[in-house]
């Protein structure tokens, strides 16, 4: 999609749809007053009648195409009262969806009345429009002629050119992560995820890729990841990407990104209920996020070294599969008693985190759809944040706030270690206490996080949506983590 930032006045913008964001209550001043004049007072008319009140996400469409307004349609979209960046993203997404419904190919967004600085407003509009216009219909074989064609261009009138480019790169990566998430597991297994990593590396000269097989993992003692992979229909893969800029800003920093890549999770012998099996293709969302974030970091040319590791496997049921009461040995030498085969993500992450440290990661972030308990605690708007080194956790939290991918810090205490106790091994992989599920899981991961700052993002509630939240995202994968991780990498430059 083409993204431009012309200085054209809204009424003179040559586009199929002109989108104008309006706060609640609407005030006929600035660009909105100019547009009202060009439309012969029609904006004032619908405001006075109460038809348009500027409520968040409200859409009203007016005919354009007159001599004074070049756009074929004018879409007024509400920002709500006291709007912020998230409201602008949601408004841009709503306008993009309205444009698609009107069979538009080109959209122009007016920015003059948005209460944000130009770079932030530009970024939020581009992100919202690209997210809102996304569709995943590659497996639909009927009705192609009836579906709207994709948008060809988005113009942010008076926008910031650098912010528009950055937002388009990052949001394209986010949408690619959504493609990976939404692809069913019979079309995207561990090897296909590895192939995507190879494509990413081939496109960027600063990236190198390593894809390791199970034989190599056995040589490295990765008994935790391999235990999950024992019942695989497809062989597991350990996927690595390294971003090595020619002149890193800080030579003492290597950002380590680790993602859980379970391409389908049945729960193993501790099988999930039938209803819970639907959507388990999304259990690789952490891997999708770290891979595509790395692609965006490379495309933006960020001067920070990055080591990215994704453990890709399935968790299925088979006579070869790992069992409750098994004791396995992770790559760092610690032994784990299996008490629940559906607590497999932490096993995958354990070996991947250890390996990322072995490759030199000084500052570590792992991203995973790890616990159902975090969904109960935080819902679908905030990911759970836990870890070690409060300064690092604050940096991750702030990156989430700036990017619109919000996190909420949950406690991680030494007392949570009591849930790990085993009579026969160094620890168990699942607690039966029924308390502090996200924090307990993070405390398990801490045993494998090595030395140095570490943050754990439990994205089980935010990675995919069973229904819309009323913002720019529909049902399906959200690519959560891509924008946050790019923002975090920028903060280290």
C-alpha positions in Angstrom: 0.0 0.0 0.0 1.3 3.5 -0.9 1.5 5.9 2.0 1.9 9.7 1.3 1.9 12.9 3.3 0.8 15.7 1.0 0.1 19.2 2.2 -3.2 19.4 0.3 -6.2 21.0 2.0 -8.8 18.4 2.9 -11.5 19.7 0.6 -9.0 19.6 -2.3 -7.7 16.1 -1.6 -8.2 13.8 -4.6 -9.3 10.6 -3.0 -12.2 8.2 -3.1 -12.8 8.9 0.6 -11.8 11.8 2.8 -11.8 10.8 6.5 -12.1 13.5 9.2 -11.7 12.6 12.8 -13.9 14.7 15.2 -13.8 14.9 19.0 -16.9 14.9 21.2 -18.6 17.3 21.3 -17.9 18.4 17.7 -16.6 21.9 17.3 -17.0 23.6 14.0 -13.6 25.2 13.8 -10.4 24.8 11.9 -10.4 22.2 9.1 -13.9 21.0 10.1 -15.3 24.5 9.6 -13.6 24.8 6.3 -15.0 21.5 5.2 -18.4 22.4 6.4 -18.3 25.5 4.3 -17.2 23.5 1.3 -20.1 21.1 1.8 -22.6 23.8 2.1 -23.2 23.6 5.8 -24.1 19.8 5.9 -21.6 19.1 8.7 -23.2 21.7 10.9 -26.7 20.4 10.0 -25.9 16.8 11.2 -24.2 18.1 14.3 -27.1 20.3 15.3 -29.6 17.5 14.7 -27.6 15.1 16.9 -27.0 12.7 14.1 -23.3 13.0 14.7 -21.9 13.5 18.2 -18.3 12.5 17.8 -18.7 9.4 19.9 -15.7 7.1 19.7 -16.0 5.0 16.6 -19.2 6.7 15.3 -19.3 6.9 11.5 -21.3 9.3 9.3 -20.8 9.3 5.5 -21.6 12.3 3.4 -21.6 12.6 -0.4 -18.7 14.6 -1.8 -17.7 15.1 -5.4 -18.9 18.6 -5.7 -16.8 21.4 -7.1 -15.7 22.4 -3.6 -14.9 18.9 -2.3 -13.0 16.6 -4.6 -13.4 13.3 -2.6 -16.3 11.1 -3.7 -17.3 10.5 0.0 -16.6 12.3 3.2 -16.4 10.1 6.3 -16.8 11.8 9.7 -15.5 9.5 12.4 -15.8 10.1 16.2 -12.8 10.2 18.5 -14.7 10.5 21.7 -14.0 12.9 24.5 -10.4 13.7 25.5 -9.0 11.5 22.8 -5.6 10.0 22.9 -3.4 7.9 20.6 -5.5 4.7 20.9 -8.6 6.7 20.0 -7.0 8.0 16.8 -5.9 4.5 15.8 -9.4 3.2 16.4 -10.9 6.1 14.4 -8.5 5.5 11.5 -9.3 1.8 11.5 -13.1 2.6 11.5 -12.6 5.0 8.6 -10.6 2.4 6.6 -13.3 -0.2 7.1 -15.9 2.3 6.0 -13.8 3.1 2.9 -13.6 -0.5 2.0 -17.3 -0.9 2.4 -17.8 2.0 0.0 -15.5 0.2 -2.5 -12.9 2.9 -2.2 -9.3 2.4 -3.3 -7.8 5.6 -2.1 -8.3 7.3 1.3 -7.1 10.7 2.6 -7.0 11.5 6.3 -7.3 15.1 7.6 -5.1 15.7 10.6 -5.5 19.4 11.5 -8.1 18.8 14.3 -6.5 15.8 15.9 -5.2 16.8 19.4 -1.8 15.1 19.0 1.5 16.3 17.7 2.0 15.7 13.9 4.4 12.8 14.1 2.2 10.9 16.7 -1.0 11.7 14.8 0.6 10.5 11.5 1.8 7.3 13.1 -1.5 6.5 14.7 -3.5 7.2 11.5 -1.2 4.9 9.4 -1.3 2.2 12.0 -5.0 2.3 12.4 -5.7 2.4 8.7 -3.4 -0.5 7.8 -4.6 -2.6 10.7 -8.3 -1.8 10.0 -8.0 -2.5 6.3 -6.4 -5.9 6.8 -8.1 -9.0 5.6 -7.2 -12.7 5.7 -9.2 -14.5 3.0 -6.6 -16.6 1.3 -8.6 -19.8 1.9 -12.0 -18.5 0.8 -12.8 -19.8 -2.7 -16.2 -18.1 -3.2 -17.5 -14.6 -3.4 -14.2 -13.0 -4.5 -16.0 -10.7 -6.9 -18.2 -9.4 -4.1 -15.4 -8.7 -1.7 -13.9 -5.1 -1.7 -10.5 -4.7 -3.3 -7.6 -3.8 -1.0 -6.9 -0.1 -0.5 -4.2 1.1 -2.9 -3.1 4.3 -1.1 -3.5 6.2 2.2 -2.7 9.9 2.3 -2.1 11.6 5.6 -2.8 15.3 4.8 -0.1 17.5 6.4 1.4 14.4 8.0 5.0 13.8 9.1 6.9 11.9 6.3 9.4 10.1 8.6 6.6 9.0 11.0 4.5 7.7 8.1 7.4 5.6 6.8 8.2 4.2 10.1 4.6 3.4 10.9 4.1 1.7 7.5 7.1 -0.5 8.0 6.2 -1.6 11.5 2.5 -2.1 10.7 3.3 -4.1 7.6 5.4 -6.4 9.9 2.5 -6.5 12.3 0.1 -7.6 9.5 2.6 -10.2 8.4 2.6 -11.6 11.9 -1.2 -11.7 11.7 -0.9 -13.7 8.5 1.3 -16.2 10.3 -1.1 -16.4 13.2 -4.2 -16.8 11.1 -2.7 -19.6 9.0 -4.0 -23.0 10.1 -1.6 -25.4 11.5 -1.9 -27.9 8.6 -0.4 -25.1 6.4 2.0 -23.6 8.9 4.0 -26.0 11.1 7.6 -25.7 12.5 9.3 -25.9 9.1 7.0 -23.3 7.5 7.8 -21.0 10.4 11.4 -21.6 9.8 11.0 -20.9 6.1 9.5 -17.5 6.9 12.6 -16.7 9.0 14.8 -17.6 6.0 12.7 -15.2 3.8 13.2 -12.5 6.3 17.0 -13.0 6.4 17.2 -13.1 2.6 15.5 -9.7 2.4 17.9 -7.8 4.8 21.7 -7.8 4.6 22.1 -7.2 8.3 20.3 -10.5 9.2 21.6 -14.0 9.3 19.4 -17.0 9.9 20.1 -20.4 11.6 17.5 -23.2 11.6 18.4 -26.1 13.8 16.9 -29.6 13.7 16.2 -32.1 16.6 19.5 -33.8 16.2 21.3 -30.6 16.9 19.0 -29.8 19.8 19.8 -33.2 21.3 23.5 -32.4 21.1 22.8 -29.2 23.0 20.9 -31.0 25.7 17.6 -29.2 25.0 15.6 -31.9 26.8 12.7 -29.5 27.7 11.9 -28.4 24.1 12.5 -31.9 22.8 10.1 -33.4 25.4 7.3 -31.3 23.9 8.3 -32.3 20.4 8.3 -36.1 21.1 4.7 -36.5 19.8 5.1 -34.1 16.9 3.6 -34.8 13.6 6.2 -32.5 12.2 9.8 -32.2 13.4 10.6 -29.3 15.7 12.8 -26.5 14.7 14.9 -24.0 16.6 14.9 -20.8 14.6 17.5 -18.1 15.1 17.9 -14.6 13.5 20.7 -12.2 14.2 20.6 -8.5 13.3 24.1 -7.1 13.2 24.2 -3.4 12.2 27.5 -2.1 11.0 27.6 0.6 13.7 25.6 -0.3 16.8 24.9 2.6 19.0 25.8 0.6 22.2 28.3 -2.2 21.9 27.5 -3.4 25.5 23.9 -4.2 24.6 22.5 -7.2 22.7 18.7 -7.4 22.7 17.5 -11.0 23.0 14.0 -11.7 21.7 12.5 -15.2 22.4 9.2 -16.4 21.1 7.0 -19.4 21.8 6.2 -21.1 18.5 3.8 -24.0 19.3 2.0 -24.2 16.0 -0.8 -26.3 17.5 -1.3 -27.2 21.1 -3.6 -30.1 21.9 -2.4 -30.1 25.5 -0.8 -33.5 25.0 -1.9 -36.3 27.3 -3.4 -33.6 29.5 -5.7 -32.8 26.6 -7.6 -29.6 26.5 -11.5 -29.6 26.5 -12.9 -29.6 22.9 -13.9 -25.9 23.1 -10.5 -24.9 24.2 -8.9 -26.6 21.2 -10.4 -24.1 18.8 -7.9 -21.4 18.2 -4.8 -23.4 19.3 -3.2 -22.4 16.0 -2.5 -19.1 17.8 -0.1 -20.7 20.2 2.8 -19.7 18.0 1.9 -16.0 18.3 5.0 -15.2 20.3 7.3 -16.6 17.6 5.4 -14.7 14.9 5.8 -11.4 16.9 9.6 -11.8 17.5 10.3 -12.9 13.9 8.4 -10.0 12.3 9.6 -7.5 14.8 13.1 -8.5 13.9 12.3 -8.0 10.2 11.0 -4.4 11.0 14.1 -3.6 13.1 16.3 -4.6 10.2 14.2 -2.7 7.6 14.3 0.4 9.7 18.1 0.0 10.1 18.0 0.3 13.9 21.6 0.4 15.3 21.1 -2.2 18.0 22.3 -5.8 17.9 19.5 -8.3 18.2 19.4 -12.1 18.8 16.0 -13.6 18.1 15.2 -17.2 19.0 11.9 -19.1 18.3 11.2 -22.6 19.4 8.8 -24.1 16.9 7.0 -27.4 17.6 3.6 -28.9 18.0 2.2 -30.4 21.2 0.2 -33.4 20.1 -0.9 -36.8 21.4 1.1 -39.9 20.5 2.5 -43.0 22.1 5.9 -41.4 21.9 4.8 -38.2 23.7 6.0 -37.1 27.0 3.9 -38.0 30.0 2.9 -36.8 33.5 5.5 -38.1 36.0 8.3 -37.9 33.4 11.5 -36.1 34.5 13.4 -34.2 31.8 16.6 -32.3 31.8 16.8 -28.8 30.3 19.7 -27.3 28.5 21.0 -25.5 31.6 21.1 -28.8 33.4 18.1 -28.4 35.7 15.6 -31.3 36.0 11.9 -30.9 35.6 9.1 -33.2 36.8 6.2 -33.1 34.4 2.9 -32.7 36.2 0.9 -31.3 33.3 1.7 -31.8 29.6 -0.4 -28.8 28.8 2.1 -26.6 30.5 4.4 -27.0 27.6 5.1 -23.4 26.5 7.4 -22.8 29.5 9.4 -25.9 28.6 9.9 -24.6 25.0 10.9 -21.1 26.3 13.2 -22.6 29.0 15.7 -24.0 26.4 15.3 -21.0 24.0 16.0 -18.4 26.7 19.1 -20.3 27.9 20.3 -20.5 24.3 19.7 -16.7 23.7 21.9 -16.0 26.7 24.5 -18.3 25.3 24.5 -16.3 22.1 25.3 -13.1 24.0 21.9 -11.6 24.8 22.4 -9.0 27.5 18.8 -7.8 27.8 16.1 -10.5 27.3 12.4 -10.4 26.5 10.3 -13.5 26.0 6.9 -13.4 24.4 4.4 -16.2 24.8 0.7 -17.2 24.9 1.5 -18.8 28.2 -1.4 -18.9 30.7 -5.2 -18.8 30.7 -4.9 -17.2 34.1 -3.5 -13.9 32.6 -6.7 -13.7 30.4 -8.8 -13.9 33.6 -6.7 -11.3 35.3 -6.2 -8.8 32.5 -8.6 -9.5 29.7 -7.8 -8.8 26.1 -6.3 -5.3 26.3 -3.2 -5.7 28.4 -0.5 -8.4 28.3 1.0 -9.5 31.6 4.5 -8.2 32.3 6.8 -9.9 34.8 10.6 -10.2 35.2 13.7 -9.0 36.8 15.4 -5.6 36.9 12.7 -2.9 37.4 14.5 -0.4 35.2 14.2 -2.9 32.3 10.6 -3.7 33.1 9.8 0.1 33.1 11.4 0.4 29.7 9.3 -2.4 28.4 6.1 -1.0 29.9 6.9 2.5 28.4 7.5 0.9 25.0 4.1 -0.7 25.3 2.4 2.7 26.1 4.1 4.5 23.2 3.3 1.7 20.8 -0.4 1.1 21.8 0.4 -2.5 22.9 -0.3 -2.1 26.6 1.1 -4.2 29.4 0.4 -4.5 33.1 3.1 -5.5 35.6 2.1 -8.5 37.8 4.1 -9.5 40.9 7.0 -11.9 40.6 8.2 -12.8 44.1 10.5 -15.3 45.6 7.5 -16.8 47.5 6.2 -18.0 44.1 9.1 -20.4 44.0 7.3 -22.6 46.5 4.9 -23.7 43.7 7.9 -25.2 41.8 8.8 -27.7 44.6 9.2 -31.3 43.5 10.0 -34.4 45.6 11.9 -36.0 42.8 13.4 -33.2 40.6 14.6 -29.6 40.8 11.1 -28.4 40.0 7.7 -29.3 38.6 6.4 -27.7 35.4 2.9 -27.0 36.8 1.4 -26.1 40.1 -1.8 -27.6 41.5 -2.2 -24.7 44.0 -4.5 -22.8 41.7 -3.0 -19.4 42.7 -1.0 -16.7 40.9 -0.9 -18.7 37.6 0.9 -16.0 35.5 3.4 -15.2 38.3 4.1 -18.9 39.0 4.8 -19.5 35.3 7.1 -16.5 35.2 8.9 -17.8 38.3 9.5 -21.1 36.5 11.0 -19.2 33.5 13.2 -17.2 35.8 15.1 -20.4 36.5 16.2 -20.3 32.8 16.5 -16.6 32.2 20.2 -16.4 33.0 21.9 -13.3 34.3 20.9 -9.8 33.4 17.7 -7.9 32.8 14.8 -10.1 31.7 11.1 -9.4 30.9 8.4 -11.9 30.3 5.3 -11.0 28.3 2.3 -13.3 28.7 0.2 -12.4 25.7 -2.5 -15.1 26.0 -5.2 -12.5 26.2 -4.0 -10.0 23.6 -2.5 -12.2 20.9 -5.8 -13.1 19.2 -9.4 -11.9 19.7 -12.4 -14.1 19.8 -14.5 -11.0 19.1 -13.8 -7.4 18.4 -12.9 -5.0 21.2 -14.4 -2.1 19.4 -11.1 -0.8 18.1 -9.2 -1.2 14.8 -8.8 -5.0 15.3 -11.4 -7.5 14.3 -11.6 -11.1 15.4 -8.4 -13.1 14.8 -4.7 -12.5 15.3 -3.5 -9.1 16.4 0.3 -9.4 15.9 0.7 -8.2 19.5 4.3 -7.6 20.4 5.6 -6.4 17.0 5.1 -2.7 17.7 6.2 -2.9 21.3 9.4 -4.8 20.5 10.4 -2.3 17.7 9.7 0.5 20.1 11.9 -1.2 22.7 14.7 -1.7 20.3 14.5 2.0 19.3 14.8 3.0 23.0 18.2 1.1 23.1 19.6 3.1 20.2 
